[in-house]
């Protein structure tokens, strides 16, 4: 695995993990009625997902251009992190909305 490929895979893992953490913090904030903080955390999660997608797009572009990429457990792990973080962020948005409705009647 070359350095550029490793950096892209690690970018997926790190940014996806950051997105999931921010989404969880959004849920915690909403649970306490701190909706401005929850909204900021959702925005941060979405920004981290954009960065993760940039890493993924770089890998997909290389493969589409005919470069043979080595699929390792680390690569699969990075994709798993991304998909989980996307799902978790979507769910966090819904939970923040539910808490907002509960607090605002």
C-alpha angles and dihedrals in degrees: 000000000000123000096254092051091047091050091052092049092047089047088057092050097044097044093043090051091049090051092052092048092050091048091052091049088051090056092049091049093049091049088059092046094253096135098161089056091045091053091050091050091051089051090050091049091051091049091051090050090053089054091048090050090053089058091047093047090053090055093045091049092053091050092047088053090058101261110144109231122202111238109212135168087261090057092050090046091053092052090047090053091050096050092045092049093050091051093044093050091050090051092047090055090054093047092049088053091049092051090047090055092047092052095042096043 
